Amino acid sequence: MWQRSYGNRQPTAIGLLMSRQRSLLRPLPVIVLLAALGLLFALGFWQLQRGAQKQALLELVTLRSTQPALQVGRAVLGSGLEYFPAVVRGEYETTGQFLLDNKSHAGRPGFYVLTPFRISGSDTRLLVNRGWIPLQGSRSQLPQPQVPAGSRQLAGQLYAPQQAFTLERKPPPPGAALRQNLDLAVLNAQAPHPLQPYVLRLSAKESGGFVRQWPLPGGQAVNRHRGYALQWFAMALVLVGVFLAMVRRERKSDPEQEPPHD
């Protein structure tokens, strides 16, 4: 007959009960493990989904950038035209130019220069992002980029600014030389003339601009999201490995779990 050998100690009902209570295979630890795994896998798949969204955006930008350029006129542009190339004829206005703060390039702080462009034959304006300039000194002495004069045709890419986080309690007054956020709805409400609902990112081939290395939506973000997903999945595997190692160690150290001996 098989019997367990416990030396001088005989298993008791209390000992067996305490052994079961210490076991990692009790329902509560297993439920906690499954909940943690569910959370980690959910975060991993969420990052994969975010990466897929950024990849789709990148493909959309690439496709639209190869389309024929849109002619921007006095009529207000409709929705869904972001990232299309565009051309517009008119002239820059010497008033209304402002700097968009908190823009960096090559690790240096600076600004985007946005200048109103009056479209030929109309009172409609289009904001033109002429590129990045560095911060020189402090913000108490802002740079004043020169505005090109004369009628001209510009080429670039339409862009719809997204709301960014800001500590401003209210929008700056009309004519402010520095802005933290580019809200076209606010600017349109403040302006005494119609404003197109897009910004034209000036082409690098055009004169009268500054540093124009426009960020590509979804570019590096795709690989970043995939890397985050891999980290979450790896954490889930590590958690399973640690749990199994602890269960094995528990069984080896618990005499009540030892296999029977002759």
C-alpha positions in Angstrom: 0.0 0.0 0.0 1.3 3.4 -0.9 1.9 5.7 2.1 3.4 9.2 2.3 6.5 9.5 4.4 6.4 12.5 6.7 9.2 11.4 9.0 8.2 12.1 12.6 5.4 14.4 11.5 2.0 13.1 10.5 -0.3 15.1 8.3 -3.2 16.6 10.2 -6.4 18.1 9.0 -5.3 21.5 10.1 -1.9 21.1 8.3 -3.6 20.0 5.1 -6.0 23.0 5.3 -3.2 25.5 5.9 -1.3 24.0 2.9 -4.3 24.5 0.7 -4.7 28.1 1.9 -1.1 28.8 1.0 -1.3 27.3 -2.4 -1.0 29.7 -5.4 -3.4 27.5 -7.3 -6.3 28.7 -5.1 -9.1 30.5 -7.0 -8.1 34.0 -5.8 -4.5 34.0 -7.1 -5.6 32.4 -10.3 -8.3 35.0 -10.8 -5.7 37.8 -10.1 -3.3 36.3 -12.6 -6.0 36.0 -15.3 -7.1 39.6 -14.7 -3.6 40.8 -15.0 -3.0 38.8 -18.2 -6.3 40.2 -19.6 -5.2 43.7 -18.9 -1.7 43.2 -20.4 -3.1 41.6 -23.6 -5.8 44.3 -23.9 -3.1 47.0 -23.7 -1.0 45.1 -26.3 -3.9 44.8 -28.8 -4.8 48.4 -28.2 -1.3 49.5 -29.2 -1.5 47.3 -32.3 -4.8 49.0 -33.2 -3.3 52.4 -32.7 -0.4 51.4 -34.9 -2.8 50.2 -37.6 -4.6 53.6 -37.4 -1.4 55.5 -37.8 -0.4 53.2 -40.7 -3.7 53.9 -42.4 -3.2 57.6 -41.9 0.4 57.4 -43.4 -1.0 55.6 -46.4 -3.7 58.2 -46.8 -1.2 61.1 -46.7 1.1 59.3 -49.2 -1.8 58.7 -51.6 -3.2 62.3 -51.3 0.2 63.9 -51.7 0.4 62.4 -55.2 -2.9 63.8 -56.4 -3.2 66.9 -58.6 -3.0 70.2 -56.8 -6.2 71.9 -55.7 -6.8 75.5 -56.7 -7.7 77.5 -53.6 -10.0 80.4 -54.4 -12.5 82.6 -52.6 -15.0 79.8 -52.0 -14.6 78.2 -48.6 -13.0 74.8 -48.9 -15.1 71.8 -47.8 -14.0 69.1 -45.4 -11.9 66.1 -46.2 -9.2 67.9 -48.1 -6.4 67.6 -45.6 -3.0 66.6 -47.0 -3.9 67.4 -50.6 -1.4 69.6 -52.5 -2.8 73.0 -53.3 -1.9 76.2 -55.1 -3.2 79.7 -54.4 -2.5 83.1 -56.0 -2.6 86.4 -54.1 -0.3 88.3 -51.8 0.9 88.2 -48.2 -0.5 90.7 -45.8 1.9 92.7 -43.8 -0.4 92.7 -40.7 -1.8 89.7 -38.8 1.4 87.6 -38.9 2.0 85.6 -35.7 4.3 83.0 -34.2 3.1 79.6 -33.1 5.0 78.7 -30.0 6.5 75.4 -28.7 7.8 74.1 -32.0 11.1 72.3 -32.0 13.6 71.4 -34.8 16.8 69.3 -34.3 16.4 69.6 -30.6 16.1 73.4 -30.6 13.0 75.4 -29.4 11.4 77.8 -31.8 8.2 78.9 -33.6 6.2 78.4 -36.8 5.7 81.6 -38.7 2.1 81.9 -39.9 1.3 84.7 -42.3 -2.2 85.6 -43.7 -2.4 85.4 -47.5 -5.1 87.3 -49.3 -6.5 85.3 -52.2 -6.6 87.2 -55.5 -10.0 88.7 -56.4 -11.5 88.2 -53.0 -11.4 89.2 -49.3 -10.8 85.6 -48.3 -7.6 84.8 -46.5 -5.6 81.6 -46.2 -3.1 81.2 -43.4 0.3 80.1 -44.7 2.8 78.3 -42.5 6.1 79.6 -43.8 8.2 77.3 -41.7 10.2 77.1 -38.5 12.5 79.7 -36.9 14.6 79.3 -33.8 14.1 81.0 -30.5 16.8 83.7 -30.0 17.2 84.7 -26.4 13.9 85.0 -24.5 10.3 85.2 -25.5 10.2 88.8 -24.2 12.0 89.7 -27.5 10.2 87.8 -30.2 11.7 87.6 -33.7 9.9 89.6 -36.4 10.2 87.7 -39.7 10.0 89.9 -42.8 6.8 89.5 -44.9 7.5 89.0 -48.7 5.8 91.7 -50.8 4.1 91.5 -54.2 1.6 89.2 -55.9 2.7 85.6 -56.2 1.5 82.0 -56.5 2.2 79.6 -53.7 2.3 75.8 -53.6 2.0 73.7 -50.6 0.0 71.1 -48.7 -3.3 71.7 -47.0 -3.3 71.0 -43.3 -6.1 71.1 -40.7 -4.6 71.9 -37.3 -5.6 69.8 -34.3 -6.4 71.2 -30.9 -3.4 71.0 -28.7 -3.0 71.1 -24.9 -2.5 74.6 -23.7 -2.5 76.4 -20.3 -4.2 79.4 -21.8 -7.4 80.2 -20.1 -8.7 82.1 -23.1 -7.5 82.7 -26.6 -5.1 85.6 -27.2 -6.7 88.9 -28.5 -6.8 89.6 -32.2 -3.5 90.6 -33.6 -1.5 88.8 -30.9 2.1 88.2 -32.0 2.4 84.9 -30.2 0.0 82.0 -29.9 0.2 78.7 -28.0 -2.6 77.0 -30.0 -3.7 77.2 -33.6 -7.5 77.3 -33.5 -8.9 78.3 -36.9 -12.4 78.6 -35.5 -11.2 81.2 -33.0 -9.1 83.0 -35.6 -12.0 83.1 -38.0 -14.3 84.6 -35.4 -11.7 87.2 -34.5 -10.8 88.1 -38.1 -12.7 90.9 -40.0 -12.6 88.8 -43.2 -13.3 85.2 -44.2 -10.6 82.6 -43.4 -10.2 79.3 -45.1 -10.5 76.3 -42.7 -7.0 75.0 -43.6 -3.4 76.1 -43.3 -1.2 75.9 -46.3 2.2 74.3 -45.4 4.5 76.1 -47.8 6.4 73.9 -50.1 10.2 73.7 -49.6 10.6 74.8 -53.2 8.9 78.1 -52.6 10.8 81.2 -51.7 10.0 83.4 -48.7 10.0 80.6 -46.2 12.1 79.2 -43.4 12.9 75.6 -42.3 10.2 73.4 -43.8 10.6 69.8 -42.7 7.0 69.0 -42.0 6.3 66.1 -39.7 4.9 63.1 -41.5 1.7 61.9 -39.7 2.1 58.3 -38.4 5.7 58.1 -39.6 7.7 56.9 -36.6 4.5 56.4 -34.5 3.7 53.1 -36.3 6.9 51.4 -35.1 6.6 53.0 -31.7 3.1 51.6 -31.2 4.2 48.1 -32.3 7.1 48.3 -29.9 4.8 49.2 -27.1 2.5 46.2 -28.0 5.5 43.9 -27.9 6.4 45.1 -24.5 2.9 44.4 -23.1 2.9 40.9 -24.6 6.4 40.2 -23.2 5.3 41.4 -19.7 2.4 38.9 -20.0 4.7 36.0 -20.8 7.1 37.0 -18.0 4.2 37.1 -15.6 3.1 33.6 -16.6 6.7 32.3 -16.2 7.1 33.9 -12.8 3.8 32.4 -11.6 4.6 28.9 -12.8 8.1 29.1 -11.2 6.5 30.1 -7.9 4.0 27.3 -8.1 6.8 24.8 -8.8 8.9 26.2 -5.9 5.9 26.0 -3.6 5.3 22.4 -4.4 8.9 21.5 -3.8 9.1 23.3 -0.4 5.7 22.0 0.8 5.9 18.5 2.4 2.2 18.1 2.0 2.7 18.2 -1.8 5.5 15.7 -2.0 4.9 12.5 -4.0 4.3 9.3 -2.1 7.2 7.1 -1.1 7.5 3.4 -0.3 
